[in-house]
């Protein structure tokens, strides 16, 4: 890592779900919640704002959303104001941009906020908007939206490695159980035992309803600060210790293997290498479980197990509390829902909460020191990774 040291010093997540709020009202809600959650934060402290939003033009019929969000949140950025768009990784992209601005000296205190209003009166219109994430001209006519694409990944993984529907259901069961201890999760309070998950309707075979993350409304925000400003916020910071990103295709004709996500392997190696640790040193990870098969392939790409062994890892409980590495204790995208621009930031809020040790025992990782956050976007063609440490680098 180069430049100034940077830490997350506070954050908040609004309730995720089907919300009777507009995009602007979600911005107001998360802004008010942020000032309550970080009482030492003053509006004048914030010199920069980075807004993660994937498709407000289609979901909310609103562009130029960065100044809109600033106004609704009561902020007046005077150094950097911008929107970041990277589909499902738009929120983490906002954090990465805020981190880079502070590390370079362009900013001292920045807010990264993610906001997405995905539920429209017409579900057909919402699904049409999601199709824009892929290569619309080439992959769109083939119907290659997210569920069919990840269904192909699952089918191929089953063919190559013998992965089963029961192993997919094990991922969903774990993440929904964690979500039951997260009051902001879309499916908080709803139980999904494995036998029930295996009876849910098929969406894109072999993926059933419980294998797919939901279209969700919600917002999340974090405050990032330069090292000399961190102590003024109190609490337990999460220091940015590593960052990596990789993209190797866009058109599905160039995807290569559907089951070996080299982009994640490369991005995670870079981020972990900057932090000076290995995957075995991590205490928990927030992985991008947009579909159950995603989490299984991610186990393998991170090096938690060998190729084809991710399903077994899930079924054995190795990624649950008390296992090899706790994965998605927040509840994941499966349990919390997936408001595109807000997801990556909500994952970072989880890191802050876990480091502070203030979560229910049902999902609190014991004394965590290291965390990894991963987002994929598109057809798993872009992978973004950040590594956080409870301790500042020496």
C-alpha positions as a Markdown table, in Angstrom:
| # | Residue | x | y | z |
|---|---|---|---|---|
| 1 | Unk | 0.0 | 0.0 | 0.0 |
| 2 | Unk | 1.2 | 3.5 | -0.7 |
| 3 | Unk | 0.2 | 6.9 | 0.5 |
| 4 | Unk | -1.5 | 7.8 | 3.7 |
| 5 | Unk | -3.1 | 5.1 | 5.9 |
| 6 | Unk | -6.9 | 5.1 | 5.7 |
| 7 | Unk | -9.6 | 3.5 | 8.0 |
| 8 | Unk | -13.3 | 3.1 | 8.1 |
| 9 | Unk | -14.4 | 4.9 | 11.3 |
| 10 | Unk | -18.2 | 4.4 | 11.2 |
| 11 | Unk | -21.1 | 3.2 | 9.1 |
| 12 | Unk | -24.7 | 2.3 | 9.0 |
| 13 | Unk | -27.2 | 0.2 | 6.9 |
| 14 | Unk | -30.8 | 0.9 | 6.4 |
| 15 | Unk | -33.4 | -1.9 | 6.4 |
| 16 | Unk | -33.2 | -3.8 | 3.2 |
| 17 | Unk | -36.3 | -5.1 | 1.4 |
| 18 | Unk | -39.3 | -3.8 | -0.6 |
| 19 | Unk | -39.4 | -0.3 | 0.7 |
| 20 | Unk | -42.2 | 2.3 | 0.1 |
| 21 | Unk | -39.5 | 5.0 | -0.4 |
| 22 | Unk | -38.1 | 6.8 | -3.4 |
| 23 | Unk | -34.4 | 6.9 | -4.2 |
| 24 | Unk | -34.2 | 10.4 | -2.6 |
| 25 | Unk | -35.9 | 9.3 | 0.5 |
| 26 | Unk | -33.5 | 6.4 | 0.9 |
| 27 | Unk | -30.7 | 8.9 | 0.7 |
| 28 | Unk | -32.4 | 11.0 | 3.4 |
| 29 | Unk | -32.9 | 7.9 | 5.6 |
| 30 | Unk | -29.3 | 6.7 | 5.4 |
| 31 | Unk | -27.9 | 10.2 | 5.9 |
| 32 | Unk | -29.9 | 10.7 | 9.1 |
| 33 | Unk | -28.9 | 7.2 | 10.3 |
| 34 | Unk | -25.2 | 7.9 | 9.6 |
| 35 | Unk | -25.1 | 11.0 | 11.8 |
| 36 | Unk | -26.9 | 9.0 | 14.6 |
| 37 | Unk | -24.5 | 6.1 | 14.2 |
| 38 | Unk | -21.4 | 8.3 | 14.2 |
| 39 | Unk | -22.2 | 11.0 | 16.8 |
| 40 | Unk | -18.8 | 12.7 | 16.5 |
| 41 | Unk | -19.3 | 13.2 | 12.7 |
| 42 | Unk | -20.2 | 16.8 | 11.7 |
| 43 | Unk | -21.3 | 17.7 | 8.2 |
| 44 | Unk | -18.5 | 20.2 | 7.9 |
| 45 | Unk | -16.0 | 17.3 | 8.5 |
| 46 | Unk | -16.9 | 15.6 | 5.2 |
| 47 | Unk | -15.0 | 17.0 | 2.3 |
| 48 | Unk | -15.9 | 14.3 | -0.2 |
| 49 | Unk | -18.8 | 12.1 | -1.2 |
| 50 | Unk | -18.7 | 9.0 | -3.3 |
| 51 | Unk | -22.1 | 7.5 | -4.4 |
| 52 | Unk | -22.4 | 3.9 | -5.5 |
| 53 | Unk | -25.5 | 3.5 | -7.7 |
| 54 | Unk | -25.8 | 1.0 | -10.4 |
| 55 | Unk | -28.9 | 2.0 | -12.4 |
| 56 | Unk | -30.8 | 4.9 | -11.0 |
| 57 | Unk | -31.5 | 6.1 | -14.5 |
| 58 | Unk | -33.6 | 3.0 | -15.1 |
| 59 | Unk | -34.8 | 2.1 | -11.6 |
| 60 | Unk | -35.5 | 5.7 | -10.4 |
| 61 | Unk | -35.5 | 7.7 | -13.7 |
| 62 | Unk | -32.8 | 9.9 | -12.2 |
| 63 | Unk | -29.3 | 10.6 | -13.3 |
| 64 | Unk | -26.7 | 13.1 | -11.8 |
| 65 | Unk | -27.3 | 11.4 | -8.5 |
| 66 | Unk | -24.2 | 12.4 | -6.6 |
| 67 | Unk | -25.2 | 16.0 | -5.9 |
| 68 | Unk | -28.7 | 14.8 | -5.2 |
| 69 | Unk | -27.5 | 12.4 | -2.6 |
| 70 | Unk | -25.3 | 15.1 | -1.1 |
| 71 | Unk | -28.2 | 17.4 | -0.7 |
| 72 | Unk | -30.5 | 14.8 | 0.7 |
| 73 | Unk | -27.9 | 13.7 | 3.2 |
| 74 | Unk | -27.1 | 17.2 | 4.4 |
| 75 | Unk | -23.5 | 17.2 | 3.0 |
| 76 | Unk | -21.7 | 19.9 | 1.0 |
| 77 | Unk | -18.6 | 18.2 | -0.5 |
| 78 | Unk | -15.9 | 20.6 | -1.6 |
| 79 | Unk | -13.1 | 18.3 | -2.7 |
| 80 | Unk | -14.4 | 15.3 | -4.5 |
| 81 | Unk | -18.0 | 14.5 | -5.5 |
| 82 | Unk | -18.7 | 11.6 | -7.8 |
| 83 | Unk | -20.8 | 8.6 | -8.6 |
| 84 | Unk | -19.3 | 5.1 | -9.1 |
| 85 | Unk | -21.0 | 2.5 | -11.3 |
| 86 | Unk | -19.8 | -1.0 | -11.5 |
| 87 | Unk | -23.1 | -3.0 | -11.5 |
| 88 | Unk | -23.2 | -5.2 | -8.4 |
| 89 | Unk | -19.8 | -3.8 | -7.2 |
| 90 | Unk | -20.8 | -0.2 | -7.4 |
| 91 | Unk | -20.8 | 0.2 | -3.6 |
| 92 | Unk | -17.3 | -1.3 | -3.1 |
| 93 | Unk | -16.2 | 0.9 | -6.0 |
| 94 | Unk | -17.3 | 3.9 | -4.0 |
| 95 | Unk | -15.2 | 2.8 | -1.0 |
| 96 | Unk | -12.2 | 2.1 | -3.2 |
| 97 | Unk | -12.4 | 5.5 | -4.8 |
| 98 | Unk | -12.8 | 7.2 | -1.4 |
| 99 | Unk | -9.8 | 5.2 | -0.1 |
| 100 | Unk | -7.7 | 6.3 | -3.1 |
| 101 | Unk | -8.7 | 9.9 | -2.7 |
| 102 | Unk | -7.7 | 10.0 | 1.0 |
| 103 | Unk | -4.5 | 7.9 | 0.5 |
| 104 | Unk | -3.4 | 10.4 | -2.2 |
| 105 | Unk | -4.1 | 13.5 | -0.1 |
| 106 | Unk | -7.0 | 14.6 | -2.2 |
| 107 | Unk | -9.4 | 14.2 | 0.7 |
| 108 | Unk | -9.2 | 13.9 | 4.5 |
| 109 | Unk | -12.7 | 12.6 | 5.5 |
| 110 | Unk | -15.1 | 11.1 | 3.0 |
| 111 | Unk | -18.4 | 9.3 | 3.0 |
| 112 | Unk | -19.1 | 6.4 | 0.7 |
| 113 | Unk | -22.8 | 5.7 | 0.3 |
| 114 | Unk | -24.6 | 3.2 | -1.8 |
| 115 | Unk | -28.3 | 3.6 | -2.7 |
| 116 | Unk | -30.5 | 1.5 | -4.9 |
| 117 | Unk | -34.3 | 1.5 | -5.5 |
| 118 | Unk | -34.9 | -1.7 | -7.5 |
| 119 | Unk | -38.6 | -2.5 | -6.9 |
| 120 | Unk | -40.7 | -0.9 | -9.6 |
| 121 | Unk | -44.5 | -1.2 | -10.2 |
| 122 | Unk | -43.6 | -3.3 | -13.2 |
| 123 | Unk | -41.4 | -6.3 | -12.5 |
| 124 | Unk | -40.9 | -6.7 | -16.3 |
| 125 | Unk | -39.4 | -3.2 | -16.4 |
| 126 | Unk | -37.1 | -4.0 | -13.5 |
| 127 | Unk | -35.9 | -7.3 | -15.1 |
| 128 | Unk | -35.3 | -5.4 | -18.4 |
| 129 | Unk | -33.1 | -3.0 | -16.5 |
| 130 | Unk | -31.1 | -5.9 | -15.0 |
| 131 | Unk | -30.4 | -7.2 | -18.5 |
| 132 | Unk | -28.4 | -4.0 | -19.2 |
| 133 | Unk | -25.6 | -5.3 | -17.0 |
| 134 | Unk | -24.6 | -7.9 | -19.5 |
| 135 | Unk | -23.4 | -7.3 | -23.1 |
| 136 | Unk | -26.9 | -6.1 | -24.2 |
| 137 | Unk | -26.3 | -6.4 | -28.0 |
| 138 | Unk | -24.7 | -9.9 | -27.9 |
| 139 | Unk | -25.7 | -11.7 | -24.7 |
| 140 | Unk | -29.1 | -10.0 | -24.3 |
| 141 | Unk | -30.8 | -11.7 | -27.3 |
| 142 | Unk | -29.8 | -15.1 | -25.8 |
| 143 | Unk | -31.5 | -14.3 | -22.6 |
| 144 | Unk | -28.2 | -14.3 | -20.6 |
| 145 | Unk | -29.4 | -12.3 | -17.6 |
| 146 | Unk | -28.1 | -13.2 | -14.2 |
| 147 | Unk | -30.2 | -16.3 | -13.3 |
| 148 | Unk | -29.6 | -18.1 | -16.6 |
| 149 | Unk | -25.9 | -17.3 | -16.5 |
| 150 | Unk | -25.3 | -18.6 | -13.0 |
| 151 | Unk | -27.5 | -21.6 | -13.7 |
| 152 | Unk | -25.0 | -22.4 | -16.4 |
| 153 | Unk | -22.2 | -22.1 | -13.9 |
| 154 | Unk | -24.1 | -24.4 | -11.5 |
| 155 | Unk | -24.8 | -27.0 | -14.3 |
| 156 | Unk | -21.2 | -27.0 | -15.4 |
| 157 | Unk | -19.9 | -27.3 | -11.8 |
| 158 | Unk | -22.3 | -30.2 | -11.3 |
| 159 | Unk | -21.0 | -31.9 | -14.5 |
| 160 | Unk | -17.4 | -31.3 | -13.7 |
| 161 | Unk | -17.3 | -32.0 | -10.0 |
| 162 | Unk | -20.5 | -33.7 | -8.9 |
| 163 | Unk | -21.9 | -30.8 | -7.0 |
| 164 | Unk | -25.4 | -31.4 | -5.7 |
| 165 | Unk | -28.5 | -29.3 | -5.1 |
| 166 | Unk | -28.2 | -30.3 | -1.4 |
| 167 | Unk | -24.8 | -28.6 | -1.3 |
| 168 | Unk | -26.3 | -25.4 | -2.9 |
| 169 | Unk | -29.0 | -25.5 | -0.3 |
| 170 | Unk | -26.4 | -25.7 | 2.5 |
| 171 | Unk | -25.1 | -22.3 | 1.5 |
| 172 | Unk | -28.6 | -20.8 | 1.4 |
| 173 | Unk | -29.5 | -22.3 | 4.8 |
| 174 | Unk | -26.4 | -20.9 | 6.5 |
| 175 | Unk | -26.8 | -17.4 | 5.1 |
| 176 | Unk | -30.5 | -17.2 | 5.9 |
| 177 | Unk | -29.8 | -18.4 | 9.4 |
| 178 | Unk | -27.2 | -15.6 | 9.8 |
| 179 | Unk | -29.8 | -13.1 | 8.4 |
| 180 | Unk | -32.2 | -14.1 | 11.2 |
| 181 | Unk | -29.8 | -12.4 | 13.6 |
| 182 | Unk | -29.6 | -9.2 | 11.4 |
| 183 | Unk | -32.6 | -7.0 | 11.8 |
| 184 | Unk | -31.7 | -5.0 | 8.6 |
| 185 | Unk | -31.8 | -8.1 | 6.4 |
| 186 | Unk | -34.7 | -8.5 | 3.9 |
| 187 | Unk | -35.4 | -12.0 | 5.2 |
| 188 | Unk | -34.9 | -11.4 | 8.8 |
| 189 | Unk | -37.2 | -13.6 | 10.9 |
| 190 | Unk | -37.9 | -16.0 | 8.1 |
| 191 | Unk | -36.6 | -19.6 | 8.4 |
| 192 | Unk | -35.4 | -21.6 | 5.5 |
| 193 | Unk | -34.4 | -25.2 | 6.5 |
| 194 | Unk | -32.7 | -27.2 | 3.9 |
| 195 | Unk | -35.7 | -29.4 | 3.1 |
| 196 | Unk | -37.8 | -26.4 | 2.5 |
| 197 | Unk | -35.2 | -24.8 | 0.2 |
| 198 | Unk | -35.1 | -28.0 | -1.9 |
| 199 | Unk | -38.8 | -27.7 | -2.5 |
| 200 | Unk | -39.0 | -24.1 | -3.6 |
| 201 | Unk | -39.9 | -23.3 | -7.2 |
| 202 | Unk | -37.2 | -23.5 | -9.9 |
| 203 | Unk | -36.0 | -20.2 | -11.3 |
| 204 | Unk | -33.4 | -21.4 | -13.8 |
| 205 | Unk | -32.5 | -25.1 | -13.3 |
| 206 | Unk | -30.9 | -26.2 | -11.1 |
| 207 | Unk | -31.3 | -22.9 | -9.2 |
| 208 | Unk | -34.4 | -22.5 | -7.1 |
| 209 | Unk | -35.9 | -19.5 | -5.5 |
| 210 | Unk | -33.7 | -19.8 | -2.4 |
| 211 | Unk | -30.6 | -20.0 | -4.5 |
| 212 | Unk | -31.1 | -16.5 | -5.8 |
| 213 | Unk | -30.6 | -13.1 | -4.2 |
| 214 | Unk | -33.5 | -10.7 | -4.4 |
| 215 | Unk | -34.2 | -7.4 | -6.0 |
| 216 | Unk | -34.0 | -5.1 | -3.1 |
| 217 | Unk | -34.3 | -1.5 | -2.0 |
| 218 | Unk | -31.9 | -0.1 | 0.5 |
| 219 | Unk | -28.9 | 2.1 | 1.3 |
| 220 | Unk | -25.7 | 1.9 | 3.4 |
| 221 | Unk | -22.9 | 4.4 | 4.2 |
| 222 | Unk | -19.5 | 4.4 | 5.7 |
| 223 | Unk | -17.1 | 7.2 | 6.8 |
| 224 | Unk | -13.5 | 6.9 | 5.8 |
| 225 | Unk | -10.7 | 9.1 | 7.4 |
| 226 | Unk | -7.0 | 9.7 | 7.0 |
| 227 | Unk | -4.8 | 8.3 | 9.8 |
| 228 | Unk | -4.5 | 11.6 | 11.7 |
| 229 | Unk | -8.3 | 12.0 | 11.8 |
| 230 | Unk | -9.2 | 8.5 | 12.9 |
| 231 | Unk | -8.8 | 8.9 | 16.7 |
| 232 | Unk | -11.3 | 11.8 | 16.7 |
| 233 | Unk | -14.1 | 9.5 | 15.7 |
| 234 | Unk | -13.6 | 7.0 | 18.6 |
| 235 | Unk | -14.7 | 3.4 | 18.4 |
| 236 | Unk | -12.8 | 0.6 | 16.6 |
| 237 | Unk | -11.7 | 1.4 | 13.1 |
| 238 | Unk | -11.3 | -1.0 | 10.2 |
| 239 | Unk | -8.0 | -0.2 | 8.5 |
| 240 | Unk | -7.8 | -0.7 | 4.7 |
| 241 | Unk | -4.9 | -3.1 | 4.4 |
| 242 | Unk | -5.2 | -4.4 | 0.9 |
| 243 | Unk | -7.2 | -3.9 | -2.4 |
| 244 | Unk | -7.3 | -5.8 | -5.6 |
| 245 | Unk | -9.4 | -5.9 | -8.8 |
| 246 | Unk | -9.4 | -7.9 | -12.0 |
| 247 | Unk | -11.4 | -8.0 | -15.2 |
| 248 | Unk | -10.7 | -10.4 | -18.0 |
| 249 | Unk | -13.8 | -10.5 | -20.3 |
| 250 | Unk | -17.3 | -9.0 | -20.9 |
| 251 | Unk | -18.9 | -10.9 | -23.7 |
| 252 | Unk | -19.8 | -14.4 | -22.6 |
| 253 | Unk | -18.1 | -15.8 | -25.8 |
| 254 | Unk | -14.8 | -14.9 | -24.1 |
| 255 | Unk | -15.6 | -16.3 | -20.6 |
| 256 | Unk | -13.4 | -19.4 | -20.8 |
| 257 | Unk | -14.1 | -21.7 | -17.9 |
| 258 | Unk | -17.4 | -21.1 | -16.1 |
| 259 | Unk | -16.2 | -22.7 | -12.9 |
| 260 | Unk | -12.6 | -21.4 | -12.4 |
| 261 | Unk | -12.9 | -17.7 | -11.6 |
| 262 | Unk | -9.3 | -16.6 | -12.2 |
| 263 | Unk | -10.3 | -13.0 | -11.8 |
| 264 | Unk | -11.1 | -13.5 | -8.1 |
| 265 | Unk | -7.9 | -15.6 | -7.6 |
| 266 | Unk | -5.8 | -12.7 | -9.0 |
| 267 | Unk | -7.7 | -9.9 | -7.2 |
| 268 | Unk | -7.6 | -11.7 | -3.8 |
| 269 | Unk | -3.9 | -12.5 | -4.2 |
| 270 | Unk | -3.1 | -8.9 | -4.8 |
| 271 | Unk | -5.2 | -7.6 | -1.8 |
| 272 | Unk | -3.9 | -10.3 | 0.6 |
| 273 | Unk | -0.4 | -9.7 | -0.6 |
| 274 | Unk | -0.6 | -6.0 | 0.1 |
| 275 | Unk | -1.9 | -6.8 | 3.6 |
| 276 | Unk | 1.0 | -9.3 | 4.1 |
| 277 | Unk | -1.3 | -12.2 | 5.0 |
| 278 | Unk | -2.7 | -15.3 | 3.5 |
| 279 | Unk | -6.2 | -16.6 | 3.3 |
| 280 | Unk | -5.6 | -18.8 | 6.3 |
| 281 | Unk | -5.1 | -15.6 | 8.4 |
| 282 | Unk | -8.6 | -14.3 | 7.7 |
| 283 | Unk | -11.2 | -14.5 | 10.5 |
| 284 | Unk | -14.2 | -14.0 | 8.3 |
| 285 | Unk | -15.1 | -13.0 | 4.7 |
| 286 | Unk | -18.0 | -11.3 | 3.1 |
| 287 | Unk | -18.4 | -13.0 | -0.3 |
| 288 | Unk | -20.7 | -12.1 | -3.1 |
| 289 | Unk | -23.3 | -14.8 | -2.9 |
| 290 | Unk | -25.7 | -13.4 | -5.5 |
| 291 | Unk | -26.4 | -17.1 | -6.1 |
| 292 | Unk | -25.5 | -20.1 | -4.0 |
| 293 | Unk | -23.2 | -21.5 | -6.7 |
| 294 | Unk | -21.3 | -18.2 | -6.6 |
| 295 | Unk | -20.3 | -18.7 | -3.0 |
| 296 | Unk | -19.2 | -22.3 | -3.7 |
| 297 | Unk | -17.0 | -21.2 | -6.7 |
| 298 | Unk | -15.6 | -18.4 | -4.6 |
| 299 | Unk | -14.4 | -20.8 | -1.9 |
| 300 | Unk | -12.3 | -22.5 | -4.6 |
| 301 | Unk | -11.0 | -19.3 | -6.2 |
| 302 | Unk | -9.9 | -17.9 | -2.9 |
| 303 | Unk | -8.0 | -21.1 | -2.1 |
| 304 | Unk | -10.1 | -22.3 | 0.8 |
| 305 | Unk | -10.3 | -25.7 | -0.9 |
| 306 | Unk | -9.3 | -27.3 | -4.2 |
| 307 | Unk | -11.2 | -27.1 | -7.5 |
| 308 | Unk | -14.5 | -28.9 | -7.2 |
| 309 | Unk | -14.4 | -29.1 | -3.4 |
| 310 | Unk | -16.5 | -26.0 | -2.6 |
| 311 | Unk | -19.8 | -27.9 | -2.4 |
| 312 | Unk | -18.3 | -30.3 | 0.1 |
| 313 | Unk | -17.0 | -27.4 | 2.2 |
| 314 | Unk | -20.5 | -25.9 | 2.4 |
| 315 | Unk | -22.1 | -29.1 | 3.3 |
| 316 | Unk | -19.6 | -29.8 | 6.1 |
| 317 | Unk | -20.2 | -26.4 | 7.7 |
| 318 | Unk | -16.6 | -25.3 | 7.2 |
| 319 | Unk | -17.7 | -21.8 | 6.4 |
| 320 | Unk | -20.0 | -21.5 | 9.4 |
| 321 | Unk | -19.2 | -20.3 | 12.9 |
| 322 | Unk | -16.6 | -22.5 | 14.4 |
| 323 | Unk | -15.5 | -23.7 | 11.0 |
| 324 | Unk | -12.4 | -23.1 | 8.8 |
| 325 | Unk | -13.5 | -19.5 | 7.8 |
| 326 | Unk | -16.8 | -17.8 | 8.6 |
| 327 | Unk | -18.4 | -16.6 | 5.4 |
| 328 | Unk | -21.2 | -14.1 | 5.2 |
| 329 | Unk | -22.1 | -13.7 | 8.9 |
| 330 | Unk | -24.2 | -10.7 | 7.9 |
| 331 | Unk | -26.5 | -13.0 | 6.0 |
| 332 | Unk | -25.0 | -12.5 | 2.6 |
| 333 | Unk | -26.9 | -11.3 | -0.4 |
| 334 | Unk | -29.2 | -14.3 | -0.1 |
| 335 | Unk | -30.4 | -13.4 | 3.4 |
| 336 | Unk | -30.1 | -9.6 | 3.2 |
| 337 | Unk | -31.2 | -8.9 | -0.3 |
| 338 | Unk | -29.1 | -7.2 | -3.0 |
| 339 | Unk | -29.6 | -3.5 | -3.6 |
| 340 | Unk | -26.8 | -3.3 | -6.1 |
| 341 | Unk | -25.1 | 0.0 | -5.1 |
| 342 | Unk | -25.6 | -0.6 | -1.3 |
| 343 | Unk | -24.4 | -4.2 | -1.0 |
| 344 | Unk | -20.6 | -3.6 | -1.0 |
| 345 | Unk | -21.0 | -0.9 | 1.6 |
| 346 | Unk | -23.2 | -2.9 | 3.8 |
| 347 | Unk | -20.6 | -5.6 | 3.7 |
| 348 | Unk | -18.0 | -3.0 | 5.0 |
| 349 | Unk | -20.4 | -2.0 | 7.8 |
| 350 | Unk | -20.4 | -5.6 | 8.8 |
| 351 | Unk | -16.6 | -5.5 | 9.1 |
| 352 | Unk | -16.9 | -2.5 | 11.4 |
| 353 | Unk | -19.5 | -4.2 | 13.5 |
| 354 | Unk | -17.6 | -7.5 | 13.7 |
| 355 | Unk | -14.4 | -5.7 | 14.7 |
| 356 | Unk | -16.3 | -3.8 | 17.4 |
| 357 | Unk | -17.7 | -7.1 | 18.8 |
| 358 | Unk | -21.2 | -5.7 | 19.1 |
| 359 | Unk | -23.2 | -8.3 | 17.2 |
| 360 | Unk | -25.5 | -11.0 | 18.5 |
| 361 | Unk | -23.7 | -14.2 | 19.4 |
| 362 | Unk | -25.5 | -16.0 | 16.6 |
| 363 | Unk | -23.3 | -14.3 | 14.1 |
| 364 | Unk | -20.5 | -12.7 | 16.0 |
| 365 | Unk | -17.1 | -14.0 | 14.9 |
| 366 | Unk | -14.9 | -14.4 | 18.0 |
| 367 | Unk | -12.2 | -11.7 | 18.3 |
| 368 | Unk | -11.8 | -11.0 | 14.6 |
| 369 | Unk | -8.6 | -9.3 | 13.4 |
| 370 | Unk | -8.7 | -9.7 | 9.6 |
| 371 | Unk | -11.6 | -9.6 | 7.1 |
| 372 | Unk | -11.9 | -9.9 | 3.4 |
| 373 | Unk | -14.8 | -8.3 | 1.3 |
| 374 | Unk | -15.5 | -9.5 | -2.2 |
| 375 | Unk | -17.9 | -8.3 | -4.9 |
| 376 | Unk | -18.3 | -9.6 | -8.4 |
| 377 | Unk | -20.1 | -7.8 | -11.1 |
| 378 | Unk | -21.7 | -8.7 | -14.4 |
| 379 | Unk | -21.3 | -12.3 | -15.5 |
| 380 | Unk | -18.5 | -12.8 | -12.8 |
| 381 | Unk | -16.2 | -11.0 | -15.2 |
| 382 | Unk | -15.1 | -8.3 | -12.7 |
| 383 | Unk | -13.9 | -9.1 | -9.2 |
| 384 | Unk | -13.2 | -6.5 | -6.6 |
| 385 | Unk | -11.6 | -7.4 | -3.2 |
| 386 | Unk | -10.7 | -5.4 | -0.1 |
| 387 | Unk | -8.9 | -6.6 | 3.0 |
| 388 | Unk | -9.4 | -4.9 | 6.3 |
| 389 | Unk | -7.4 | -5.2 | 9.5 |
| 390 | Unk | -8.4 | -4.3 | 13.1 |
| 391 | Unk | -4.8 | -3.1 | 13.7 |
| 392 | Unk | -3.1 | -0.3 | 11.8 |
| 393 | Unk | -0.1 | -1.3 | 9.7 |
| 394 | Unk | 3.2 | -0.8 | 11.5 |
